[in-house]
């Protein structure tokens, strides 16, 4: 399996695992959005909490130029480290949620 295929599989497996731990309520659902053509992968929550609309990106990954970009993480989970445990190279993970000037100090890859 080539690196891109492996990275796609790891991201989908990780998001599927995370989303399975999510809230299970009548008016609330977690959606996984996997766009392998454009390499966008999201865990998204939507529904209602009383009269308040829930429409929220929980975790968002992209793959760009052979690297996994963590664009959003609204959890207390550490998906970057979990991906490393799955075999992703540390230098192939970019914390896109950090400003570009901070990325060299994150102990992950830079773009």
TITOR-700574 format. One record per residue (C-alpha): residue number from 1; residue in three letters; x, z, y. Coordinates in nm, 4 decimals. Last residue first. Layout:
<rec seq="NUM" type="ala" c1="X" c3="Z" c2="Y"/>
...
This chain:
<rec seq="111" type="unk" c1="0.5008" c3="0.5017" c2="2.2984"/>
<rec seq="110" type="unk" c1="0.6144" c3="0.8517" c2="2.2151"/>
<rec seq="109" type="unk" c1="0.6208" c3="1.0227" c2="1.8794"/>
<rec seq="108" type="unk" c1="0.5696" c3="1.3913" c2="1.8131"/>
<rec seq="107" type="unk" c1="0.7672" c3="1.7062" c2="1.9036"/>
<rec seq="106" type="unk" c1="0.5502" c3="1.7381" c2="2.2165"/>
<rec seq="105" type="unk" c1="0.8289" c3="1.7230" c2="2.4793"/>
<rec seq="104" type="unk" c1="0.8561" c3="1.3430" c2="2.4980"/>
<rec seq="103" type="unk" c1="0.4757" c3="1.3319" c2="2.5375"/>
<rec seq="102" type="unk" c1="0.4641" c3="1.5353" c2="2.8605"/>
<rec seq="101" type="unk" c1="0.5301" c3="1.2488" c2="3.1066"/>
<rec seq="100" type="unk" c1="0.2681" c3="1.0324" c2="2.9332"/>
<rec seq="99" type="unk" c1="-0.0100" c3="1.2880" c2="2.9909"/>
<rec seq="98" type="unk" c1="-0.1307" c3="1.4472" c2="2.6662"/>
<rec seq="97" type="unk" c1="-0.4487" c3="1.3280" c2="2.4932"/>
<rec seq="96" type="unk" c1="-0.2512" c3="1.0303" c2="2.3657"/>
<rec seq="95" type="unk" c1="-0.0592" c3="1.2660" c2="2.1394"/>
<rec seq="94" type="unk" c1="0.1374" c3="0.9988" c2="1.9578"/>
<rec seq="93" type="unk" c1="0.1885" c3="1.0210" c2="1.5819"/>
<rec seq="92" type="unk" c1="0.4336" c3="0.7771" c2="1.4209"/>
<rec seq="91" type="unk" c1="0.7349" c3="0.9974" c2="1.5056"/>
<rec seq="90" type="unk" c1="0.5931" c3="1.2705" c2="1.2816"/>
<rec seq="89" type="unk" c1="0.5751" c3="1.0291" c2="0.9881"/>
<rec seq="88" type="unk" c1="0.2403" c3="1.0359" c2="0.8101"/>
<rec seq="87" type="unk" c1="0.2622" c3="1.1831" c2="0.4595"/>
<rec seq="86" type="unk" c1="-0.0611" c3="1.3806" c2="0.4192"/>
<rec seq="85" type="unk" c1="0.1098" c3="1.6965" c2="0.5495"/>
<rec seq="84" type="unk" c1="0.2011" c3="1.4948" c2="0.8599"/>
<rec seq="83" type="unk" c1="-0.1654" c3="1.4016" c2="0.9010"/>
<rec seq="82" type="unk" c1="-0.2615" c3="1.7705" c2="0.8860"/>
<rec seq="81" type="unk" c1="-0.0016" c3="1.8437" c2="1.1538"/>
<rec seq="80" type="unk" c1="-0.1558" c3="1.5861" c2="1.3867"/>
<rec seq="79" type="unk" c1="-0.5101" c3="1.6959" c2="1.2967"/>
<rec seq="78" type="unk" c1="-0.4575" c3="2.0540" c2="1.4146"/>
<rec seq="77" type="unk" c1="-0.8023" c3="2.2145" c2="1.4052"/>
<rec seq="76" type="unk" c1="-0.9339" c3="2.4327" c2="1.6900"/>
<rec seq="75" type="unk" c1="-1.1649" c3="2.1481" c2="1.7825"/>
<rec seq="74" type="unk" c1="-1.2213" c3="1.9146" c2="2.0787"/>
<rec seq="73" type="unk" c1="-0.9409" c3="1.6791" c2="1.9784"/>
<rec seq="72" type="unk" c1="-0.9320" c3="1.3496" c2="2.1636"/>
<rec seq="71" type="unk" c1="-0.6921" c3="1.0523" c2="2.1843"/>
<rec seq="70" type="unk" c1="-0.4699" c3="1.1217" c2="1.8830"/>
<rec seq="69" type="unk" c1="-0.2765" c3="0.7950" c2="1.8640"/>
<rec seq="68" type="unk" c1="-0.1534" c3="0.6871" c2="1.5223"/>
<rec seq="67" type="unk" c1="0.1409" c3="0.4488" c2="1.5461"/>
<rec seq="66" type="unk" c1="0.1883" c3="0.1017" c2="1.3994"/>
<rec seq="65" type="unk" c1="0.1578" c3="-0.0775" c2="1.7355"/>
<rec seq="64" type="unk" c1="-0.1702" c3="0.0982" c2="1.8126"/>
<rec seq="63" type="unk" c1="-0.3844" c3="0.2979" c2="1.5710"/>
<rec seq="62" type="unk" c1="-0.6594" c3="0.4887" c2="1.7469"/>
<rec seq="61" type="unk" c1="-0.7887" c3="0.8376" c2="1.6749"/>
<rec seq="60" type="unk" c1="-1.0819" c3="1.0273" c2="1.8257"/>
<rec seq="59" type="unk" c1="-1.1973" c3="1.3789" c2="1.7407"/>
<rec seq="58" type="unk" c1="-1.5120" c3="1.5565" c2="1.8650"/>
<rec seq="57" type="unk" c1="-1.6637" c3="1.2848" c2="2.0841"/>
<rec seq="56" type="unk" c1="-1.9897" c3="1.4277" c2="2.2156"/>
<rec seq="55" type="unk" c1="-2.3491" c3="1.3336" c2="2.2745"/>
<rec seq="54" type="unk" c1="-2.5590" c3="1.6497" c2="2.2573"/>
<rec seq="53" type="unk" c1="-2.8658" c3="1.6413" c2="2.4811"/>
<rec seq="52" type="unk" c1="-2.9913" c3="1.9824" c2="2.6020"/>
<rec seq="51" type="unk" c1="-3.3633" c3="2.0564" c2="2.5640"/>
<rec seq="50" type="unk" c1="-3.3111" c3="2.2817" c2="2.2629"/>
<rec seq="49" type="unk" c1="-2.9787" c3="2.1705" c2="2.1198"/>
<rec seq="48" type="unk" c1="-3.0393" c3="1.8018" c2="2.0644"/>
<rec seq="47" type="unk" c1="-2.8628" c3="1.5256" c2="1.8805"/>
<rec seq="46" type="unk" c1="-2.5158" c3="1.3812" c2="1.8684"/>
<rec seq="45" type="unk" c1="-2.1748" c3="1.4632" c2="1.7324"/>
<rec seq="44" type="unk" c1="-1.8967" c3="1.2033" c2="1.6975"/>
<rec seq="43" type="unk" c1="-1.5998" c3="1.1883" c2="1.4674"/>
<rec seq="42" type="unk" c1="-1.4130" c3="0.8780" c2="1.5681"/>
<rec seq="41" type="unk" c1="-1.1767" c3="0.6128" c2="1.4337"/>
<rec seq="40" type="unk" c1="-1.0682" c3="0.3065" c2="1.6345"/>
<rec seq="39" type="unk" c1="-0.8431" c3="0.0507" c2="1.4654"/>
<rec seq="38" type="unk" c1="-0.9840" c3="-0.2707" c2="1.6180"/>
<rec seq="37" type="unk" c1="-1.0803" c3="-0.4346" c2="1.2870"/>
<rec seq="36" type="unk" c1="-1.0796" c3="-0.1023" c2="1.1038"/>
<rec seq="35" type="unk" c1="-1.3617" c3="0.0368" c2="1.3170"/>
<rec seq="34" type="unk" c1="-1.4530" c3="0.3676" c2="1.1518"/>
<rec seq="33" type="unk" c1="-1.7257" c3="0.5700" c2="1.3241"/>
<rec seq="32" type="unk" c1="-1.8089" c3="0.9007" c2="1.1615"/>
<rec seq="31" type="unk" c1="-2.1319" c3="1.0567" c2="1.2764"/>
<rec seq="30" type="unk" c1="-2.2180" c3="1.4242" c2="1.2946"/>
<rec seq="29" type="unk" c1="-2.5830" c3="1.5104" c2="1.3298"/>
<rec seq="28" type="unk" c1="-2.7989" c3="1.7525" c2="1.5247"/>
<rec seq="27" type="unk" c1="-3.1759" c3="1.8002" c2="1.5435"/>
<rec seq="26" type="unk" c1="-3.2272" c3="1.9477" c2="1.1964"/>
<rec seq="25" type="unk" c1="-2.8977" c3="2.1313" c2="1.1819"/>
<rec seq="24" type="unk" c1="-2.5875" c3="2.1036" c2="0.9679"/>
<rec seq="23" type="unk" c1="-2.2867" c3="2.1993" c2="1.1747"/>
<rec seq="22" type="unk" c1="-1.9521" c3="2.0616" c2="1.0717"/>
<rec seq="21" type="unk" c1="-1.7390" c3="2.1228" c2="0.7608"/>
<rec seq="20" type="unk" c1="-1.8150" c3="1.7759" c2="0.6243"/>
<rec seq="19" type="unk" c1="-1.6950" c3="1.6336" c2="0.9561"/>
<rec seq="18" type="unk" c1="-1.3442" c3="1.7679" c2="0.8944"/>
<rec seq="17" type="unk" c1="-1.3151" c3="1.6201" c2="0.5460"/>
<rec seq="16" type="unk" c1="-1.4470" c3="1.2811" c2="0.6547"/>
<rec seq="15" type="unk" c1="-1.2134" c3="1.2846" c2="0.9560"/>
<rec seq="14" type="unk" c1="-0.9148" c3="1.3563" c2="0.7303"/>
<rec seq="13" type="unk" c1="-1.0038" c3="1.0937" c2="0.4705"/>
<rec seq="12" type="unk" c1="-1.0651" c3="0.8289" c2="0.7363"/>
<rec seq="11" type="unk" c1="-0.7358" c3="0.9077" c2="0.9126"/>
<rec seq="10" type="unk" c1="-0.5398" c3="0.9090" c2="0.5859"/>
<rec seq="9" type="unk" c1="-0.6944" c3="0.5789" c2="0.4731"/>
<rec seq="8" type="unk" c1="-0.6137" c3="0.4058" c2="0.8019"/>
<rec seq="7" type="unk" c1="-0.2568" c3="0.5375" c2="0.7855"/>
<rec seq="6" type="unk" c1="-0.2135" c3="0.4048" c2="0.4322"/>
<rec seq="5" type="unk" c1="-0.3466" c3="0.0604" c2="0.5237"/>
<rec seq="4" type="unk" c1="-0.1135" c3="0.0457" c2="0.8243"/>
<rec seq="3" type="unk" c1="0.1859" c3="0.1640" c2="0.6200"/>
<rec seq="2" type="unk" c1="0.1472" c3="-0.0920" c2="0.3410"/>
<rec seq="1" type="unk" c1="0.0000" c3="0.0000" c2="0.0000"/>
